[in-house]
Amino acid sequence: MNNNQETNFDPDCADEEIIYVSKSEIKRDAEALKKLGIELINLSKNEIAKIPLDEDLLYAIELAQKIKKEGYRRQVQYIGKLLRSRDIEPITQALDKLKNRHNQQVAMLHKLEKLRDDLIQTGDAETIIGLFPSADRQQLRTFARLAKKELEANKPPKTARQIFQYLKELSDAE
């Protein structure tokens, strides 16, 4: 701008703040939406049913699950484009809820494995009885004794798997 020129200042526009978004930021946002789209594509039909999606987006995701190679890449881009024009907050919240449920299940299974291993090593069923009052003490002791024999004889851990299934049934019943 030349120093001799005067700038026209419009007082009506002064209270509106102009926000400039860089091209890189737009690309990062688009890439994040494509990643969200890929996460949605990788879900099962039951999991997708738990996420609030409109018909167009649902159809695009179901189509992407069927497509291979280059068509898949273009479909992912299209899903990203569809996500740009929608409020993705409910979608991300539902997806986080699904992920967290999965993490909780994994943690529970690890806890049951540890309980099983402790039962086999010590033969003491009191910890399990404390956690699951409906557990059968005699059956747990029998399981522990058999599993220990299998372990010492280097046999397949059939009884250990039975203990795990029994503990899983107990935790599901609680």
SVG drawing of the C-alpha trace seen along z (x, -y; Angstrom):
<svg xmlns="http://www.w3.org/2000/svg" viewBox="-30 -11 37 96">
<polyline fill="none" stroke="black" stroke-width="0.4" points="0.0,0.0 1.2,-3.4 1.8,-5.9 -0.1,-8.6 -3.3,-6.5 -5.7,-6.7 -7.2,-3.5 -10.9,-3.3 -11.9,-2.2 -15.4,-0.9 -16.5,-1.2 -19.2,1.5 -16.6,4.1 -14.3,3.2 -16.1,5.5 -15.9,8.5 -12.7,10.3 -11.3,12.0 -9.7,15.4 -7.1,16.5 -6.6,20.2 -3.4,21.4 -3.5,23.9 -1.4,26.3 -4.0,26.2 -6.8,26.9 -4.9,29.9 -4.2,31.2 -7.9,30.9 -8.8,32.8 -6.3,35.5 -7.7,35.9 -11.2,36.3 -9.9,38.9 -8.4,40.8 -11.7,40.6 -13.4,42.0 -10.9,44.9 -11.7,45.7 -15.4,45.7 -14.8,48.0 -12.9,50.5 -15.8,50.9 -18.2,53.9 -21.8,53.5 -22.9,53.7 -20.4,51.0 -21.5,48.7 -25.1,49.1 -24.1,47.5 -22.7,44.4 -25.0,41.5 -24.6,41.3 -26.9,39.9 -27.9,42.0 -25.4,40.6 -22.4,41.1 -23.6,44.6 -24.0,45.6 -20.5,44.2 -18.9,46.2 -20.7,49.4 -19.5,48.9 -16.0,48.3 -16.0,51.5 -16.6,53.4 -14.2,51.5 -10.5,52.4 -7.4,50.5 -7.7,47.1 -11.5,47.0 -11.1,47.4 -8.7,44.4 -11.1,42.2 -14.0,43.4 -12.0,42.5 -11.5,39.0 -15.2,38.7 -16.0,39.8 -13.6,37.1 -15.4,34.6 -18.8,35.7 -17.5,35.4 -16.3,31.8 -19.9,30.7 -21.2,32.4 -20.9,31.9 -18.4,34.7 -18.6,34.2 -21.3,36.8 -19.5,39.2 -16.2,38.9 -17.9,39.2 -19.6,42.4 -16.3,43.8 -14.4,42.9 -17.1,44.7 -16.7,47.8 -12.9,47.7 -13.1,47.2 -15.5,50.2 -12.9,52.3 -10.1,51.1 -12.2,52.0 -12.9,55.5 -9.2,56.0 -8.3,54.9 -10.9,57.2 -9.6,60.2 -6.0,59.4 -7.3,59.3 -9.0,62.7 -5.8,64.1 -3.9,62.9 -6.5,64.4 -6.2,67.7 -2.4,67.7 -2.5,66.9 -5.0,69.7 -2.8,72.2 0.4,71.1 -1.0,70.9 -4.1,73.1 -5.8,70.4 -9.3,69.6 -10.0,67.0 -9.2,64.1 -11.6,65.3 -14.3,66.1 -13.9,62.5 -14.4,61.0 -17.1,63.5 -19.1,64.8 -21.1,67.1 -17.9,69.0 -17.7,72.7 -14.7,73.1 -14.4,76.8 -14.5,76.6 -11.8,73.8 -9.6,76.0 -10.1,79.0 -9.3,76.8 -6.2,75.5 -4.9,79.0 -5.5,80.3 -4.0,77.2 -0.9,77.5 -0.5,81.2 -0.8,80.3 1.8,77.5 4.3,79.9 3.7,82.6 4.1,80.1 0.7,81.0 -1.5,78.5 -3.2,76.1 -6.7,77.5 -7.7,76.9 -6.2,73.4 -8.5,72.5 -11.5,74.0 -10.5,71.9 -10.4,68.8 -13.9,69.6 -15.3,70.2 -13.9,66.9 -15.3,65.1 -18.7,66.6 -18.5,65.4 -17.6,61.9 -20.4,61.8 -22.9,62.9 -21.9,60.1"/>
</svg>
